[in-house]
Amino acid sequence: MTQRLWLAEFIELYRNEPCLWQNKSKEYHDRERKSAAYKVLLEKIKEIDSTATIDTVKSKINTLRCTFKKEVLKVKSSQRSGSGKDDIYIPKLWYYDLLQFLTDQEVPRSSRSNISKDDEETNDNEDLDSRPGSSLASNHSESDTGNLASSSESPSETDKKESQSNFNQ
């Protein structure tokens, strides 16, 4: 049996075990069902590697999925708007079509911020208070801050005066 034929059969066995790849399935969360499916794939791998283990099976599946995903990303990036028909990437992976059943399984996780809205407002207020001309900055003596403008001037006027005094020195 050739390596390609063996791998095609392995992929077919994997496809027939949705508990290992169909993450929206109830079986996907059934440990016993998954264990049985891994054992089926282990028997297939033992045809070419008698020392194989369940970890070998998981590694083989991971390698296949990662390689397939890279090819999918190449295809998608070549299909961006503005690309001509001739510019679309054609997958070179010989088993690309055999793994098409995995395409709808890659669902990106939603992200969420770990900064609360109250924290953002507090940080914004602290930034405002530390600017020259603010009430906190005007509490310092003139000797501490150099030529500090009065609090009635806008920050941009204060910045201009400080720049001019630094330039003239």
PyRosetta script that sets phi, psi and omega in degrees:
from pyrosetta import init, pose_from_sequence

init()
pose = pose_from_sequence("MTQRLWLAEFIELYRNEPCLWQNKSKEYHDRERKSAAYKVLLEKIKEIDSTATIDTVKSKINTLRCTFKKEVLKVKSSQRSGSGKDDIYIPKLWYYDLLQFLTDQEVPRSSRSNISKDDEETNDNEDLDSRPGSSLASNHSESDTGNLASSSESPSETDKKESQSNFNQ")
pose.set_psi(1, 133.2)
pose.set_omega(1, 179.9)
pose.set_phi(2, -76.7)
pose.set_psi(2, 160.6)
pose.set_omega(2, 179.5)
pose.set_phi(3, -61.3)
pose.set_psi(3, -41.2)
pose.set_omega(3, 179.8)
pose.set_phi(4, -64.0)
pose.set_psi(4, -44.0)
pose.set_omega(4, -180.0)
pose.set_phi(5, -63.7)
pose.set_psi(5, -43.1)
pose.set_omega(5, 178.3)
pose.set_phi(6, -60.2)
pose.set_psi(6, -46.3)
pose.set_omega(6, -178.5)
pose.set_phi(7, -65.5)
pose.set_psi(7, -38.0)
pose.set_omega(7, 177.1)
pose.set_phi(8, -61.5)
pose.set_psi(8, -40.4)
pose.set_omega(8, 177.6)
pose.set_phi(9, -68.0)
pose.set_psi(9, -39.0)
pose.set_omega(9, 177.9)
pose.set_phi(10, -61.8)
pose.set_psi(10, -45.3)
pose.set_omega(10, 179.4)
pose.set_phi(11, -62.9)
pose.set_psi(11, -39.3)
pose.set_omega(11, 178.4)
pose.set_phi(12, -63.8)
pose.set_psi(12, -42.3)
pose.set_omega(12, 176.3)
pose.set_phi(13, -62.2)
pose.set_psi(13, -41.2)
pose.set_omega(13, 178.6)
pose.set_phi(14, -62.4)
pose.set_psi(14, -43.7)
pose.set_omega(14, 179.0)
pose.set_phi(15, -62.7)
pose.set_psi(15, -32.4)
pose.set_omega(15, 179.9)
pose.set_phi(16, -77.8)
pose.set_psi(16, -1.0)
pose.set_omega(16, 178.1)
pose.set_phi(17, -117.7)
pose.set_psi(17, 72.3)
pose.set_omega(17, -176.5)
pose.set_phi(18, -60.9)
pose.set_psi(18, -17.6)
pose.set_omega(18, 177.9)
pose.set_phi(19, -64.4)
pose.set_psi(19, -17.1)
pose.set_omega(19, -179.9)
pose.set_phi(20, -94.0)
pose.set_psi(20, -18.8)
pose.set_omega(20, -174.9)
pose.set_phi(21, -133.9)
pose.set_psi(21, -18.5)
pose.set_omega(21, -176.3)
pose.set_phi(22, -92.4)
pose.set_psi(22, 89.5)
pose.set_omega(22, -170.8)
pose.set_phi(23, -67.8)
pose.set_psi(23, -10.0)
pose.set_omega(23, 177.6)
pose.set_phi(24, -94.6)
pose.set_psi(24, -1.1)
pose.set_omega(24, -178.8)
pose.set_phi(25, -84.0)
pose.set_psi(25, 148.7)
pose.set_omega(25, 175.5)
pose.set_phi(26, -65.7)
pose.set_psi(26, -34.9)
pose.set_omega(26, 179.6)
pose.set_phi(27, -63.0)
pose.set_psi(27, -26.3)
pose.set_omega(27, -178.2)
pose.set_phi(28, -58.6)
pose.set_psi(28, -29.1)
pose.set_omega(28, -178.2)
pose.set_phi(29, -98.3)
pose.set_psi(29, 4.5)
pose.set_omega(29, -179.8)
pose.set_phi(30, -92.3)
pose.set_psi(30, 104.5)
pose.set_omega(30, -175.5)
pose.set_phi(31, -61.8)
pose.set_psi(31, -40.3)
pose.set_omega(31, -178.7)
pose.set_phi(32, -65.6)
pose.set_psi(32, -42.0)
pose.set_omega(32, 178.9)
pose.set_phi(33, -64.0)
pose.set_psi(33, -42.3)
pose.set_omega(33, 179.5)
pose.set_phi(34, -65.3)
pose.set_psi(34, -39.8)
pose.set_omega(34, 179.0)
pose.set_phi(35, -61.5)
pose.set_psi(35, -42.6)
pose.set_omega(35, 178.2)
pose.set_phi(36, -64.1)
pose.set_psi(36, -39.6)
pose.set_omega(36, 179.5)
pose.set_phi(37, -66.0)
pose.set_psi(37, -41.0)
pose.set_omega(37, 177.3)
pose.set_phi(38, -62.0)
pose.set_psi(38, -36.3)
pose.set_omega(38, 179.4)
pose.set_phi(39, -65.5)
pose.set_psi(39, -37.0)
pose.set_omega(39, 176.7)
pose.set_phi(40, -62.2)
pose.set_psi(40, -45.6)
pose.set_omega(40, 179.8)
pose.set_phi(41, -68.7)
pose.set_psi(41, -33.1)
pose.set_omega(41, 177.9)
pose.set_phi(42, -61.7)
pose.set_psi(42, -41.6)
pose.set_omega(42, 178.2)
pose.set_phi(43, -60.8)
pose.set_psi(43, -37.2)
pose.set_omega(43, 178.6)
pose.set_phi(44, -67.1)
pose.set_psi(44, -43.2)
pose.set_omega(44, -179.5)
pose.set_phi(45, -67.0)
pose.set_psi(45, -33.4)
pose.set_omega(45, -179.7)
pose.set_phi(46, -65.0)
pose.set_psi(46, -14.8)
pose.set_omega(46, 174.3)
pose.set_phi(47, -63.3)
pose.set_psi(47, -31.0)
pose.set_omega(47, -178.7)
pose.set_phi(48, -113.9)
pose.set_psi(48, -16.3)
pose.set_omega(48, 180.0)
pose.set_phi(49, -142.3)
pose.set_psi(49, 99.4)
pose.set_omega(49, -175.3)
pose.set_phi(50, -68.4)
pose.set_psi(50, -16.4)
pose.set_omega(50, -179.5)
pose.set_phi(51, -95.1)
pose.set_psi(51, 6.4)
pose.set_omega(51, -176.0)
pose.set_phi(52, -63.7)
pose.set_psi(52, 151.3)
pose.set_omega(52, 177.7)
pose.set_phi(53, -127.8)
pose.set_psi(53, 179.0)
pose.set_omega(53, 176.1)
pose.set_phi(54, -59.9)
pose.set_psi(54, -36.6)
pose.set_omega(54, 177.5)
pose.set_phi(55, -62.8)
pose.set_psi(55, -34.0)
pose.set_omega(55, 176.2)
pose.set_phi(56, -63.6)
pose.set_psi(56, -42.3)
pose.set_omega(56, 178.7)
pose.set_phi(57, -61.9)
pose.set_psi(57, -48.2)
pose.set_omega(57, -179.5)
pose.set_phi(58, -61.7)
pose.set_psi(58, -39.3)
pose.set_omega(58, 178.6)
pose.set_phi(59, -65.4)
pose.set_psi(59, -42.1)
pose.set_omega(59, 179.0)
pose.set_phi(60, -62.7)
pose.set_psi(60, -44.7)
pose.set_omega(60, 178.5)
pose.set_phi(61, -62.3)
pose.set_psi(61, -44.7)
pose.set_omega(61, -179.8)
pose.set_phi(62, -61.2)
pose.set_psi(62, -43.0)
pose.set_omega(62, 178.7)
pose.set_phi(63, -61.9)
pose.set_psi(63, -45.9)
pose.set_omega(63, 179.1)
pose.set_phi(64, -60.5)
pose.set_psi(64, -46.4)
pose.set_omega(64, -178.1)
pose.set_phi(65, -64.8)
pose.set_psi(65, -43.1)
pose.set_omega(65, -179.0)
pose.set_phi(66, -65.4)
pose.set_psi(66, -43.6)
pose.set_omega(66, 178.9)
pose.set_phi(67, -63.3)
pose.set_psi(67, -43.2)
pose.set_omega(67, 178.2)
pose.set_phi(68, -62.3)
pose.set_psi(68, -44.8)
pose.set_omega(68, -178.6)
pose.set_phi(69, -62.3)
pose.set_psi(69, -38.4)
pose.set_omega(69, 177.3)
pose.set_phi(70, -61.0)
pose.set_psi(70, -42.3)
pose.set_omega(70, 178.4)
pose.set_phi(71, -65.4)
pose.set_psi(71, -41.3)
pose.set_omega(71, 178.3)
pose.set_phi(72, -60.6)
pose.set_psi(72, -43.5)
pose.set_omega(72, 179.9)
pose.set_phi(73, -64.7)
pose.set_psi(73, -36.2)
pose.set_omega(73, 176.8)
pose.set_phi(74, -63.7)
pose.set_psi(74, -42.5)
pose.set_omega(74, 179.1)
pose.set_phi(75, -63.5)
pose.set_psi(75, -48.2)
pose.set_omega(75, -177.8)
pose.set_phi(76, -63.0)
pose.set_psi(76, -41.4)
pose.set_omega(76, -178.6)
pose.set_phi(77, -69.0)
pose.set_psi(77, -27.9)
pose.set_omega(77, 178.2)
pose.set_phi(78, -79.1)
pose.set_psi(78, -13.3)
pose.set_omega(78, -178.9)
pose.set_phi(79, -94.5)
pose.set_psi(79, 11.8)
pose.set_omega(79, 178.8)
pose.set_phi(80, -58.1)
pose.set_psi(80, 155.8)
pose.set_omega(80, 179.6)
pose.set_phi(81, -61.5)
pose.set_psi(81, 142.2)
pose.set_omega(81, -179.0)
pose.set_phi(82, 96.9)
pose.set_psi(82, -13.4)
pose.set_omega(82, 178.4)
pose.set_phi(83, -80.2)
pose.set_psi(83, 138.5)
pose.set_omega(83, 177.4)
pose.set_phi(84, -78.1)
pose.set_psi(84, 166.9)
pose.set_omega(84, -178.6)
pose.set_phi(85, -61.5)
pose.set_psi(85, -35.3)
pose.set_omega(85, -179.3)
pose.set_phi(86, -75.4)
pose.set_psi(86, -15.2)
pose.set_omega(86, -177.1)
pose.set_phi(87, -88.0)
pose.set_psi(87, -6.8)
pose.set_omega(87, -178.1)
pose.set_phi(88, -72.2)
pose.set_psi(88, 130.1)
pose.set_omega(88, -178.0)
pose.set_phi(89, -67.9)
pose.set_psi(89, 133.1)
pose.set_omega(89, 175.9)
pose.set_phi(90, -105.6)
pose.set_psi(90, 119.1)
pose.set_omega(90, -176.5)
pose.set_phi(91, -57.4)
pose.set_psi(91, 136.9)
pose.set_omega(91, 179.2)
pose.set_phi(92, -98.7)
pose.set_psi(92, -7.0)
pose.set_omega(92, -179.0)
pose.set_phi(93, -72.2)
pose.set_psi(93, 119.8)
pose.set_omega(93, -172.8)
pose.set_phi(94, -66.1)
pose.set_psi(94, -26.1)
pose.set_omega(94, -179.6)
pose.set_phi(95, -100.9)
pose.set_psi(95, 16.2)
pose.set_omega(95, 179.8)
pose.set_phi(96, -55.3)
pose.set_psi(96, -48.3)
pose.set_omega(96, -178.7)
pose.set_phi(97, -67.1)
pose.set_psi(97, -30.0)
pose.set_omega(97, 179.6)
pose.set_phi(98, -67.9)
pose.set_psi(98, -25.3)
pose.set_omega(98, -178.3)
pose.set_phi(99, -99.9)
pose.set_psi(99, 11.8)
pose.set_omega(99, -179.4)
pose.set_phi(100, -59.1)
pose.set_psi(100, -23.5)
pose.set_omega(100, 179.0)
pose.set_phi(101, -63.4)
pose.set_psi(101, -15.9)
pose.set_omega(101, -179.6)
pose.set_phi(102, -86.1)
pose.set_psi(102, -10.8)
pose.set_omega(102, -170.8)
pose.set_phi(103, -59.5)
pose.set_psi(103, -38.9)
pose.set_omega(103, -177.9)
pose.set_phi(104, -87.3)
pose.set_psi(104, 5.5)
pose.set_omega(104, -178.8)
pose.set_phi(105, -91.0)
pose.set_psi(105, -15.8)
pose.set_omega(105, -179.7)
pose.set_phi(106, -85.7)
pose.set_psi(106, 89.1)
pose.set_omega(106, -179.6)
pose.set_phi(107, -105.4)
pose.set_psi(107, 119.1)
pose.set_omega(107, 179.3)
pose.set_phi(108, -66.7)
pose.set_psi(108, 142.6)
pose.set_omega(108, 178.1)
pose.set_phi(109, -76.2)
pose.set_psi(109, 144.9)
pose.set_omega(109, 176.9)
pose.set_phi(110, -73.7)
pose.set_psi(110, 146.8)
pose.set_omega(110, -179.6)
pose.set_phi(111, -107.8)
pose.set_psi(111, 157.5)
pose.set_omega(111, 175.3)
pose.set_phi(112, -144.1)
pose.set_psi(112, 152.6)
pose.set_omega(112, -178.4)
pose.set_phi(113, -77.6)
pose.set_psi(113, 144.9)
pose.set_omega(113, 175.8)
pose.set_phi(114, -99.8)
pose.set_psi(114, 9.6)
pose.set_omega(114, 176.6)
pose.set_phi(115, -107.0)
pose.set_psi(115, 123.8)
pose.set_omega(115, -180.0)
pose.set_phi(116, -79.3)
pose.set_psi(116, 160.3)
pose.set_omega(116, -179.1)
pose.set_phi(117, -61.6)
pose.set_psi(117, -36.9)
pose.set_omega(117, 178.3)
pose.set_phi(118, -62.4)
pose.set_psi(118, -40.0)
pose.set_omega(118, 178.9)
pose.set_phi(119, -63.8)
pose.set_psi(119, -41.3)
pose.set_omega(119, 179.5)
pose.set_phi(120, -62.8)
pose.set_psi(120, -43.6)
pose.set_omega(120, 179.9)
pose.set_phi(121, -65.0)
pose.set_psi(121, -39.6)
pose.set_omega(121, 178.5)
pose.set_phi(122, -62.6)
pose.set_psi(122, -44.1)
pose.set_omega(122, 179.2)
pose.set_phi(123, -64.3)
pose.set_psi(123, -39.1)
pose.set_omega(123, 178.2)
pose.set_phi(124, -63.3)
pose.set_psi(124, -43.2)
pose.set_omega(124, 179.4)
pose.set_phi(125, -65.1)
pose.set_psi(125, -38.5)
pose.set_omega(125, 178.1)
pose.set_phi(126, -64.5)
pose.set_psi(126, -39.0)
pose.set_omega(126, 178.2)
pose.set_phi(127, -63.2)
pose.set_psi(127, -41.4)
pose.set_omega(127, 179.9)
pose.set_phi(128, -65.9)
pose.set_psi(128, -40.5)
pose.set_omega(128, -178.0)
pose.set_phi(129, -68.2)
pose.set_psi(129, -24.9)
pose.set_omega(129, -176.8)
pose.set_phi(130, -89.4)
pose.set_psi(130, -4.6)
pose.set_omega(130, 179.1)
pose.set_phi(131, -73.3)
pose.set_psi(131, 148.5)
pose.set_omega(131, 175.3)
pose.set_phi(132, -59.2)
pose.set_psi(132, 140.5)
pose.set_omega(132, 179.3)
pose.set_phi(133, 91.0)
pose.set_psi(133, -7.4)
pose.set_omega(133, 178.3)
pose.set_phi(134, -81.6)
pose.set_psi(134, 170.1)
pose.set_omega(134, -175.9)
pose.set_phi(135, -63.2)
pose.set_psi(135, -35.1)
pose.set_omega(135, 179.3)
pose.set_phi(136, -72.6)
pose.set_psi(136, -39.8)
pose.set_omega(136, -179.1)
pose.set_phi(137, -69.5)
pose.set_psi(137, -30.3)
pose.set_omega(137, -177.9)
pose.set_phi(138, -77.7)
pose.set_psi(138, -7.5)
pose.set_omega(138, 176.8)
pose.set_phi(139, -74.4)
pose.set_psi(139, -17.5)
pose.set_omega(139, -180.0)
pose.set_phi(140, -79.3)
pose.set_psi(140, 150.8)
pose.set_omega(140, 177.3)
pose.set_phi(141, -73.4)
pose.set_psi(141, 162.1)
pose.set_omega(141, -177.4)
pose.set_phi(142, -63.9)
pose.set_psi(142, -30.7)
pose.set_omega(142, 179.8)
pose.set_phi(143, -71.0)
pose.set_psi(143, -27.5)
pose.set_omega(143, 179.1)
pose.set_phi(144, -72.6)
pose.set_psi(144, -35.2)
pose.set_omega(144, -172.3)
pose.set_phi(145, -111.8)
pose.set_psi(145, 5.7)
pose.set_omega(145, -178.3)
pose.set_phi(146, 83.9)
pose.set_psi(146, -132.4)
pose.set_omega(146, -179.4)
pose.set_phi(147, -91.9)
pose.set_psi(147, 82.2)
pose.set_omega(147, -176.8)
pose.set_phi(148, -85.0)
pose.set_psi(148, 129.1)
pose.set_omega(148, 179.9)
pose.set_phi(149, -79.5)
pose.set_psi(149, 163.8)
pose.set_omega(149, 179.3)
pose.set_phi(150, -68.7)
pose.set_psi(150, 158.9)
pose.set_omega(150, -176.1)
pose.set_phi(151, -71.3)
pose.set_psi(151, -9.2)
pose.set_omega(151, 179.9)
pose.set_phi(152, -81.7)
pose.set_psi(152, -15.3)
pose.set_omega(152, 179.5)
pose.set_phi(153, -81.5)
pose.set_psi(153, 151.2)
pose.set_omega(153, 178.0)
pose.set_phi(154, -76.0)
pose.set_psi(154, 158.6)
pose.set_omega(154, -179.4)
pose.set_phi(155, -58.2)
pose.set_psi(155, -36.6)
pose.set_omega(155, -178.9)
pose.set_phi(156, -66.9)
pose.set_psi(156, -36.5)
pose.set_omega(156, 177.2)
pose.set_phi(157, -66.2)
pose.set_psi(157, -40.0)
pose.set_omega(157, 178.7)
pose.set_phi(158, -63.4)
pose.set_psi(158, -44.8)
pose.set_omega(158, 179.4)
pose.set_phi(159, -60.4)
pose.set_psi(159, -41.0)
pose.set_omega(159, 179.5)
pose.set_phi(160, -63.1)
pose.set_psi(160, -45.1)
pose.set_omega(160, -179.0)
pose.set_phi(161, -64.0)
pose.set_psi(161, -42.2)
pose.set_omega(161, 179.5)
pose.set_phi(162, -64.6)
pose.set_psi(162, -41.1)
pose.set_omega(162, 179.5)
pose.set_phi(163, -63.3)
pose.set_psi(163, -43.0)
pose.set_omega(163, -179.9)
pose.set_phi(164, -65.7)
pose.set_psi(164, -42.2)
pose.set_omega(164, -178.7)
pose.set_phi(165, -67.8)
pose.set_psi(165, -36.0)
pose.set_omega(165, 176.9)
pose.set_phi(166, -69.2)
pose.set_psi(166, -34.6)
pose.set_omega(166, -179.9)
pose.set_phi(167, -70.2)
pose.set_psi(167, -39.3)
pose.set_omega(167, -177.6)
pose.set_phi(168, -73.6)
pose.set_psi(168, -18.7)
pose.set_omega(168, -177.3)
pose.set_phi(169, -78.0)
pose.dump_pdb("model.pdb")
